[in-house]
Amino acid sequence: MKIYQQKGNNALLILNYRTSVKVFINSVVLIKADSNYTKFYLECGKVKTVSHSIKFFENHLENHGFLRVHRAFMINPNYVKKYNSEQEVLTMSNGQIANISRRKRHVVKDIIL
């Protein structure tokens, strides 16, 4: 199994088929899993897709304050705009919606509220 090892502390190197892009971790709003792909939603509105699962980045991003709130979502708590407790969803600052799993509700409530 591959393990994500980053030499810098505040940036990710996103490798695509022919290109590589340096993305600062503080500018990542939301990470969404799409089977074996991961989509990074950035603060500027861009979306970067990588051909690794979200698990590949999970340990590194948790050290930077990201929360895994669902099997398909990992969020940056600094960009949470609204929490809907009835539908158990988070609305991010860029308009994206992240679902919250039943097992992660208490973690989200403690940190967000």
Backbone as a chain_set.jsonl record, in Angstrom:
{"seq": "MKIYQQKGNNALLILNYRTSVKVFINSVVLIKADSNYTKFYLECGKVKTVSHSIKFFENHLENHGFLRVHRAFMINPNYVKKYNSEQEVLTMSNGQIANISRRKRHVVKDIIL", "coords": {"N": [[0.844, -1.179, 0.0], [0.544, 2.193, -0.822], [1.878, 5.025, 0.84], [1.22, 8.308, 1.737], [3.689, 10.645, 1.621], [4.868, 13.678, 2.485], [7.163, 16.256, 1.974], [7.137, 18.98, 2.583], [5.399, 21.067, 4.962], [3.09, 22.616, 4.657], [1.852, 22.297, 2.201], [0.423, 20.435, -0.542], [1.298, 18.105, -3.046], [-0.235, 17.623, -5.929], [-0.643, 15.114, -8.096], [-1.363, 14.488, -11.404], [-2.198, 12.846, -14.482], [-0.35, 13.891, -16.44], [0.541, 16.211, -15.311], [1.625, 18.18, -12.49], [0.584, 19.768, -9.544], [1.048, 22.23, -7.107], [-0.567, 22.659, -4.112], [-1.726, 24.657, -1.536], [-2.387, 23.647, 1.759], [-4.053, 25.094, 3.46], [-5.784, 26.313, 1.695], [-7.566, 24.423, 0.856], [-10.862, 23.489, 0.896], [-12.741, 21.406, 0.972], [-12.738, 17.871, 0.67], [-13.614, 15.355, -1.486], [-14.573, 12.034, -1.947], [-14.609, 9.868, -4.743], [-15.164, 7.0, -5.664], [-12.29, 5.499, -6.667], [-11.033, 7.898, -6.953], [-10.158, 11.226, -5.912], [-11.488, 14.347, -5.158], [-10.419, 17.606, -4.835], [-11.65, 20.465, -3.486], [-11.071, 23.761, -3.859], [-10.412, 26.948, -2.255], [-10.486, 29.072, -4.06], [-12.321, 28.258, -5.909], [-11.659, 26.349, -7.761], [-11.39, 22.915, -8.848], [-9.591, 20.056, -8.186], [-8.637, 16.917, -9.37], [-7.578, 13.721, -8.335], [-6.02, 10.566, -8.82], [-6.145, 8.826, -6.567], [-7.344, 7.203, -3.609], [-9.322, 8.643, -0.942], [-8.36, 7.836, 1.475], [-5.646, 7.661, 1.136], [-4.66, 10.24, 1.56], [-5.544, 10.825, 4.071], [-4.282, 10.513, 6.734], [-2.192, 12.403, 6.666], [-3.581, 14.829, 6.264], [-5.248, 14.943, 8.499], [-3.486, 15.64, 10.467], [-3.271, 18.3, 10.006], [-5.618, 19.407, 10.848], [-7.946, 18.673, 9.473], [-11.151, 17.058, 9.167], [-12.605, 13.877, 9.027], [-15.688, 13.39, 8.112], [-17.475, 11.733, 6.963], [-17.654, 8.756, 4.956], [-17.136, 9.58, 2.433], [-16.374, 12.228, 2.58], [-14.145, 14.784, 3.605], [-13.373, 17.471, 5.614], [-12.342, 20.927, 5.956], [-12.392, 22.508, 8.904], [-12.264, 25.279, 9.195], [-13.635, 26.443, 7.119], [-16.335, 25.988, 7.365], [-19.59, 26.952, 6.912], [-22.303, 26.69, 7.603], [-24.255, 24.625, 9.744], [-26.525, 22.074, 9.54], [-28.607, 20.567, 11.61], [-30.865, 18.98, 11.405], [-30.89, 17.669, 8.899], [-28.375, 16.689, 9.001], [-26.034, 17.801, 7.659], [-23.266, 19.696, 6.397], [-22.677, 22.962, 5.296], [-20.39, 24.374, 3.223], [-18.033, 27.132, 2.782], [-17.716, 27.574, 0.068], [-20.075, 26.748, -1.024], [-20.456, 24.033, -1.344], [-21.837, 20.931, -0.176], [-21.533, 18.806, 2.573], [-22.14, 15.607, 3.719], [-22.873, 14.164, 6.938], [-21.888, 11.384, 8.752], [-23.597, 8.987, 10.866], [-21.993, 8.054, 12.936], [-20.088, 10.01, 13.228], [-21.303, 12.293, 14.118], [-21.204, 13.289, 16.794], [-18.533, 14.097, 16.997], [-18.379, 16.159, 15.134], [-20.237, 17.978, 16.2], [-18.965, 18.656, 18.605], [-16.616, 19.935, 17.729], [-17.361, 21.846, 15.735], [-19.467, 23.307, 16.918]], "CA": [[0.0, 0.0, 0.0], [1.285, 3.441, -0.861], [1.647, 5.946, 1.93], [1.504, 9.665, 1.293], [4.76, 11.294, 2.363], [5.077, 15.019, 1.975], [8.333, 16.859, 2.597], [6.741, 20.279, 3.126], [4.324, 20.96, 5.942], [1.885, 23.395, 4.391], [1.407, 22.16, 0.81], [0.265, 19.11, -1.128], [1.654, 18.003, -4.45], [-1.293, 16.849, -6.571], [-0.13, 14.561, -9.339], [-2.314, 13.974, -12.368], [-1.6, 12.016, -15.518], [0.823, 14.538, -17.023], [0.866, 17.46, -14.644], [1.655, 18.212, -11.033], [0.175, 21.08, -9.054], [1.258, 22.442, -5.687], [-1.749, 23.257, -3.508], [-1.55, 24.917, -0.114], [-3.386, 22.932, 2.543], [-5.013, 26.062, 4.005], [-6.745, 26.728, 0.669], [-8.467, 23.304, 0.571], [-12.103, 23.637, 1.645], [-13.445, 20.132, 1.089], [-12.214, 16.767, -0.125], [-14.724, 14.438, -1.752], [-14.174, 10.766, -2.553], [-15.412, 9.405, -5.863], [-14.594, 5.65, -5.797], [-10.834, 5.526, -6.543], [-10.566, 9.252, -7.236], [-10.413, 12.207, -4.872], [-11.634, 15.708, -5.672], [-10.056, 18.667, -3.908], [-12.352, 21.712, -3.757], [-10.214, 24.816, -3.337], [-11.029, 28.21, -1.849], [-10.656, 29.938, -5.234], [-13.385, 27.729, -6.744], [-11.153, 25.298, -8.642], [-11.49, 21.538, -8.395], [-8.485, 19.23, -8.656], [-8.943, 15.499, -9.23], [-6.404, 12.871, -8.196], [-6.389, 9.156, -8.958], [-5.906, 8.091, -5.328], [-8.504, 7.254, -2.723], [-9.235, 9.649, 0.114], [-7.567, 7.213, 2.538], [-4.249, 7.94, 0.813], [-4.317, 11.549, 2.096], [-6.225, 11.035, 5.346], [-3.401, 10.709, 7.891], [-1.458, 13.654, 6.524], [-4.482, 15.966, 6.418], [-5.754, 14.993, 9.874], [-2.478, 16.367, 11.246], [-3.464, 19.722, 9.717], [-6.911, 19.844, 11.354], [-9.081, 18.213, 8.676], [-12.01, 16.074, 9.808], [-13.3, 12.913, 8.178], [-17.055, 13.42, 8.637], [-18.253, 10.743, 6.217], [-16.708, 7.95, 4.175], [-16.864, 10.262, 1.177], [-16.067, 13.639, 2.78], [-13.194, 15.268, 4.586], [-13.586, 18.92, 5.572], [-11.501, 21.864, 6.689], [-13.352, 23.178, 9.788], [-12.178, 26.732, 9.067], [-14.496, 26.901, 6.033], [-17.733, 25.604, 7.589], [-20.46, 28.136, 6.915], [-23.568, 26.411, 8.282], [-24.49, 23.24, 10.166], [-27.943, 21.753, 9.586], [-28.713, 19.407, 12.485], [-31.993, 18.136, 11.001], [-30.485, 16.828, 7.772], [-27.002, 16.276, 9.281], [-25.151, 18.229, 6.581], [-22.498, 20.925, 6.574], [-22.538, 23.794, 4.108], [-19.057, 24.973, 3.244], [-18.0, 28.519, 2.31], [-17.806, 27.616, -1.395], [-21.39, 26.274, -1.431], [-20.517, 22.576, -1.353], [-22.513, 20.327, 0.967], [-20.906, 17.569, 3.035], [-22.969, 14.8, 4.606], [-22.228, 13.713, 8.168], [-22.334, 10.035, 9.093], [-24.144, 8.861, 12.216], [-20.921, 7.831, 13.904], [-19.247, 11.201, 13.338], [-22.113, 13.437, 14.55], [-20.727, 13.848, 18.053], [-17.256, 14.751, 16.743], [-18.672, 17.394, 14.43], [-20.883, 18.888, 17.141], [-17.969, 19.142, 19.565], [-15.627, 20.816, 17.105], [-17.995, 22.949, 15.024], [-20.246, 24.156, 17.824]], "C": [[0.889, 1.242, 0.0], [0.915, 4.3, 0.335], [2.053, 7.326, 1.448], [2.575, 10.267, 2.192], [5.044, 12.638, 1.719], [6.261, 15.628, 2.7], [8.027, 18.223, 3.201], [5.578, 20.122, 4.074], [3.032, 21.625, 5.528], [1.381, 23.279, 2.958], [1.295, 20.688, 0.427], [0.727, 19.17, -2.571], [0.639, 17.074, -5.09], [-0.796, 16.419, -7.938], [-1.266, 14.023, -10.186], [-1.544, 13.196, -13.423], [-0.317, 12.633, -16.075], [1.277, 15.792, -16.29], [0.971, 17.258, -13.138], [1.38, 19.647, -10.595], [0.438, 21.13, -7.556], [0.063, 23.203, -5.134], [-1.469, 23.459, -2.021], [-2.708, 24.308, 0.669], [-4.446, 23.885, 3.1], [-6.053, 26.504, 2.987], [-7.713, 25.611, 0.29], [-9.679, 23.425, 1.491], [-12.695, 22.273, 1.97], [-12.758, 19.101, 0.213], [-13.336, 15.754, -0.256], [-14.198, 13.196, -2.459], [-15.148, 10.391, -3.651], [-14.805, 8.088, -6.324], [-13.075, 5.721, -5.65], [-10.231, 6.875, -6.906], [-10.9, 10.143, -6.044], [-10.465, 13.58, -5.513], [-11.335, 16.696, -4.556], [-10.78, 19.937, -4.337], [-11.577, 22.827, -3.064], [-11.001, 26.087, -3.052], [-11.324, 29.115, -3.039], [-11.738, 29.429, -6.183], [-12.942, 26.62, -7.686], [-11.326, 23.938, -7.996], [-10.354, 20.757, -9.024], [-8.823, 17.773, -8.372], [-7.656, 14.691, -9.235], [-6.857, 11.419, -8.26], [-5.908, 8.321, -7.77], [-7.171, 8.179, -4.494], [-8.27, 8.296, -1.634], [-8.395, 9.128, 1.286], [-6.072, 7.5, 2.361], [-3.779, 9.242, 1.447], [-4.766, 11.745, 3.542], [-5.275, 11.327, 6.511], [-2.667, 12.04, 7.833], [-2.358, 14.861, 6.782], [-5.09, 16.064, 7.812], [-4.769, 15.716, 10.784], [-2.592, 17.875, 11.053], [-4.872, 20.202, 10.079], [-8.116, 19.421, 10.539], [-9.843, 17.137, 9.432], [-12.62, 15.158, 8.765], [-14.696, 12.771, 8.746], [-17.957, 12.371, 7.998], [-17.261, 9.914, 5.427], [-16.326, 8.623, 2.864], [-16.423, 11.713, 1.348], [-15.035, 13.851, 3.874], [-13.22, 16.789, 4.489], [-12.482, 19.662, 6.315], [-12.449, 22.666, 7.58], [-13.331, 24.7, 9.696], [-13.144, 27.288, 8.024], [-15.955, 26.469, 6.199], [-18.558, 26.866, 7.732], [-21.709, 27.892, 7.75], [-23.658, 24.927, 8.603], [-25.985, 23.03, 10.285], [-28.095, 20.462, 10.379], [-29.866, 18.479, 12.105], [-31.6, 17.169, 9.894], [-29.076, 16.27, 7.943], [-26.079, 16.544, 8.096], [-24.435, 19.511, 6.984], [-22.463, 21.667, 5.251], [-21.21, 24.521, 4.232], [-19.113, 26.375, 2.637], [-18.089, 28.636, 0.792], [-19.136, 27.072, -1.914], [-21.531, 24.763, -1.492], [-21.171, 22.078, -0.072], [-21.846, 19.008, 1.291], [-21.85, 16.859, 3.992], [-22.158, 14.393, 5.83], [-22.771, 12.33, 8.494], [-22.821, 9.996, 10.538], [-23.041, 8.759, 13.268], [-20.034, 9.053, 14.114], [-20.01, 12.428, 13.831], [-21.563, 14.09, 15.812], [-19.392, 14.576, 17.881], [-17.478, 16.115, 16.098], [-19.302, 18.41, 15.38], [-19.888, 19.471, 18.124], [-17.042, 20.17, 18.954], [-16.271, 22.037, 16.455], [-18.732, 23.879, 15.975], [-19.385, 24.562, 19.008]], "O": [[1.868, 1.317, 0.742], [-0.232, 4.296, 0.784], [3.103, 7.494, 0.827], [2.377, 10.382, 3.401], [5.414, 12.714, 0.547], [6.354, 15.526, 3.923], [8.6, 18.584, 4.228], [4.843, 19.138, 3.995], [1.966, 21.234, 6.003], [0.557, 24.091, 2.537], [1.971, 19.823, 0.984], [0.557, 20.19, -3.239], [0.645, 15.871, -4.829], [-0.56, 17.244, -8.821], [-2.047, 13.19, -9.727], [-0.356, 12.924, -13.254], [0.702, 11.949, -16.168], [2.309, 16.367, -16.634], [0.461, 16.28, -12.592], [1.873, 20.605, -11.191], [0.099, 20.201, -6.823], [-0.28, 24.274, -5.635], [-1.027, 22.538, -1.335], [-3.869, 24.442, 0.282], [-5.615, 23.514, 3.199], [-7.103, 27.02, 3.37], [-8.605, 25.835, -0.529], [-9.54, 23.459, 2.714], [-13.1, 22.016, 3.104], [-12.254, 19.425, -0.862], [-13.937, 15.345, 0.737], [-13.468, 13.293, -3.446], [-16.358, 10.571, -3.514], [-14.018, 8.063, -7.271], [-12.61, 5.995, -4.544], [-9.027, 6.969, -7.142], [-11.81, 9.848, -5.269], [-9.6, 13.938, -6.312], [-11.92, 16.631, -3.475], [-10.547, 20.436, -5.438], [-11.443, 22.838, -1.841], [-12.114, 26.271, -3.546], [-12.312, 29.849, -3.026], [-12.047, 30.098, -7.169], [-13.781, 26.009, -8.348], [-11.401, 23.814, -6.774], [-10.167, 20.785, -10.24], [-9.245, 17.432, -7.267], [-6.756, 14.943, -10.036], [-7.95, 11.083, -7.806], [-5.337, 7.245, -7.946], [-7.968, 9.104, -4.646], [-7.149, 8.767, -1.438], [-7.784, 9.918, 2.006], [-5.33, 7.571, 3.34], [-2.615, 9.347, 1.836], [-4.399, 12.738, 4.171], [-5.469, 12.32, 7.212], [-2.538, 12.725, 8.848], [-1.944, 15.811, 7.446], [-5.416, 17.162, 8.262], [-5.175, 16.338, 11.766], [-2.063, 18.643, 11.856], [-5.279, 21.286, 9.662], [-9.236, 19.788, 10.894], [-9.27, 16.398, 10.232], [-13.1, 15.621, 7.73], [-14.882, 12.099, 9.761], [-19.081, 12.154, 8.452], [-16.121, 10.341, 5.244], [-15.313, 8.278, 2.255], [-16.124, 12.375, 0.354], [-15.05, 13.193, 4.915], [-13.1, 17.339, 3.395], [-11.793, 19.109, 7.172], [-13.247, 23.444, 7.057], [-14.301, 25.348, 10.089], [-13.445, 28.482, 8.041], [-16.734, 26.578, 5.252], [-18.267, 27.732, 8.557], [-22.134, 28.761, 8.512], [-23.198, 24.082, 7.835], [-26.65, 23.73, 11.049], [-27.757, 19.386, 9.887], [-29.84, 17.299, 12.456], [-31.938, 15.986, 9.947], [-28.625, 15.467, 7.126], [-25.424, 15.633, 7.59], [-24.926, 20.296, 7.795], [-22.243, 21.062, 4.201], [-20.946, 25.197, 5.226], [-20.123, 26.76, 2.047], [-18.491, 29.679, 0.276], [-19.312, 26.946, -3.126], [-22.641, 24.262, -1.677], [-21.076, 22.713, 0.978], [-21.616, 18.184, 0.405], [-22.308, 17.452, 4.969], [-20.933, 14.288, 5.778], [-23.985, 12.127, 8.511], [-22.491, 10.874, 11.336], [-23.157, 9.318, 14.358], [-19.297, 9.112, 15.099], [-19.422, 13.503, 13.951], [-21.469, 15.316, 15.887], [-19.148, 15.575, 18.558], [-16.842, 17.101, 16.471], [-18.931, 19.584, 15.362], [-19.958, 20.657, 18.446], [-16.715, 21.171, 19.592], [-15.772, 23.152, 16.611], [-18.634, 25.1, 15.854], [-19.851, 25.281, 19.893]]}, "num_chains": 1, "name": "protein.A"}
